[in-house]
Amino acid sequence: MKFILLPLIFTLASCSVFNSLTSQTYIKPHERFVLGNNKHGSFKANVKNSSKNDLYIIQLPIDGGSHSPVVLHPNESIRLKVDRNTAISIENQFDEQATVDLLVKGDTGLSMGYQQ
């Protein structure tokens, strides 16, 4: 029984790695990074502002509207629970490049892009 249970636990633990995404993302001045602007399942995102300026985060359902605006201050982190078919917009309104550290868990089949 031990010989069956141990490999099963190891296999399940190693498969959970595939449901996460880690990224250090750079956002040019006066641009925004949009994550998940496509059809997808729900996900959780840990977002850390590694910049000198505030970042503005808002959730955007792909069928229209917006909700849950957040101002993320320098060196501050937040954990977002994002519904299915909803994007996260991270906006840099300043004249310096912004850096964001992302850890996404759940559905990682998310589109990624920049907008001005």
C-alpha positions in Angstrom: 0.0 0.0 0.0 2.9 2.4 0.8 4.4 1.8 -2.6 1.2 2.8 -4.3 0.2 5.8 -2.1 3.6 7.5 -2.2 4.0 7.7 -6.0 0.3 8.8 -6.3 0.9 11.7 -3.9 4.1 12.7 -5.7 2.4 12.6 -9.1 -0.5 14.8 -7.8 1.8 17.3 -6.2 4.0 17.6 -9.3 0.9 18.1 -11.6 -0.2 21.1 -9.5 2.9 23.0 -10.8 1.3 23.1 -14.3 -1.6 25.2 -13.0 0.5 28.2 -12.2 2.3 31.0 -14.0 5.0 33.2 -12.8 6.1 36.4 -14.5 8.0 39.6 -14.0 6.3 42.0 -16.3 7.4 45.5 -17.4 4.9 48.1 -18.3 6.0 51.1 -20.4 5.0 54.6 -19.3 1.3 55.5 -19.9 0.5 51.9 -21.0 -1.3 49.0 -19.4 -0.9 45.3 -19.3 -4.0 43.2 -19.7 -4.2 39.6 -18.6 -7.0 37.3 -19.5 -8.9 39.3 -22.2 -10.2 36.0 -23.6 -12.6 33.2 -22.6 -11.2 31.3 -19.7 -11.9 29.8 -16.3 -11.5 31.6 -12.9 -8.0 32.2 -11.5 -6.2 33.8 -8.6 -3.4 36.3 -9.1 -0.8 37.5 -6.6 0.3 40.9 -7.9 3.3 42.8 -6.4 4.2 46.3 -7.5 8.0 46.4 -7.7 8.0 49.9 -9.0 8.5 53.4 -7.6 5.0 54.6 -8.5 1.4 53.5 -7.9 -0.3 51.1 -10.3 -4.0 51.0 -11.0 -5.7 47.7 -11.3 -9.2 47.0 -12.5 -11.1 43.9 -13.4 -12.8 43.9 -16.9 -15.4 41.2 -17.8 -15.0 40.4 -21.5 -18.7 41.1 -22.1 -18.3 44.7 -20.9 -18.1 46.8 -17.7 -15.5 47.0 -15.0 -15.3 46.5 -11.3 -13.0 46.2 -8.2 -10.6 49.1 -8.8 -7.5 49.0 -6.7 -4.5 51.3 -6.3 -1.4 49.3 -5.7 1.4 51.3 -4.0 5.1 50.6 -4.4 6.3 47.3 -2.9 2.7 46.4 -2.0 1.1 43.1 -2.9 -2.5 42.0 -3.4 -4.2 38.7 -4.1 -7.0 38.9 -6.6 -9.8 36.4 -7.2 -10.8 36.7 -10.8 -14.0 35.3 -12.2 -14.1 33.4 -15.5 -14.1 35.5 -18.7 -12.7 38.5 -16.8 -9.4 40.3 -17.5 -7.1 42.2 -15.2 -5.9 45.6 -16.4 -2.7 46.9 -14.7 -2.1 50.5 -15.7 1.0 52.6 -15.4 0.0 56.3 -15.5 3.5 57.6 -14.8 6.6 58.6 -16.9 8.7 55.7 -15.7 8.6 52.0 -16.6 6.8 49.9 -14.1 7.6 46.4 -12.9 5.0 43.9 -11.7 5.6 40.4 -10.3 2.8 38.0 -11.0 1.9 34.6 -9.7 -1.2 33.2 -11.3 -2.9 30.0 -10.2 -6.0 28.3 -11.7 -6.7 28.6 -15.4 -3.5 29.8 -17.0 -4.7 29.8 -20.6 -4.9 33.6 -20.5 -4.2 36.1 -23.2 -1.5 38.7 -22.4 -1.0 42.0 -24.1 -0.3 45.7 -23.8 -2.6 48.7 -24.6 -2.0 52.4 -24.6 
